[in-house]
Amino acid sequence: MMEDNGGMNANYVQRLRLTFRKEGATRYIGHLDLALTLERSLNRAKIPIAYTQGFNKRPRMQLAAATPLGYLSECEMADIYLLEKMVPDAAKEQMMARMAPGIVVWRVEEVDLRAPALQTLTAVTDYTALLLDPVDLVALQQKIEALLAAESITRERRHKAYDLRPLVVTLSLAETDDSRAQINMRLTMRPGKTGRPDEVLRELDLDPMAARITRTAIELAEPDTQGK
């Protein structure tokens, strides 16, 4: 479905980075289906996206990171490689004229063709978790402070123990205008070191199914500092 920027016989001349929102029913679209939806929308918009060579041609496209099913997002990222150069703003307008419902491309920028693959640059990501049921704000604040004060927090993922604490960069509690609790979190997003909002909520004795979780930002590392 997706292809990186490798290959000896590169047939592309430009790389564009799309930043887009996932709204409404698109929260239930999985990673591969999202890539397919983007591909079809770009083809409908007559964006000259490049494809790999050979029998099983695939679009030259990279997604930054999969958003779990059920999550909304204000900041998804995808890199696409084009056969012909386009002005980024004009490309955005052309895309949105034929984009699938629920996907809103709000920024398009040109990226150096030689830059590392998008998915290798993710560093941290921000989420909000709007709690749908009433909670004791004082007790919840105490649990957040205890989590942040802990030196380590052992949890299990896929039958393997891991330490949640270093994956949580920041964690705070806010109250919305309609008096509902909202947890704001910044989590690491690196290979093998990716924090998950649902696991943070469970550590706070909260049910992730009773929260509306939204990704609000992705921060990329500079190529020369990645992994340091």
PyMOL commands that set and color helices and strands:
alter all, ss='L'
color gray80, all
select helices_A, chain A and resi 24-28+31-44+88-96+118-120+137-149+165-167+197-203+208-210
alter helices_A, ss='H'
color red, helices_A
select strands_A, chain A and resi 14-22+61-63+72-82+103-111+122-131+154-157+160-163+168-175+181-190+193-194+211-220
alter strands_A, ss='S'
color yellow, strands_A
deselect
rebuild
show_as cartoon
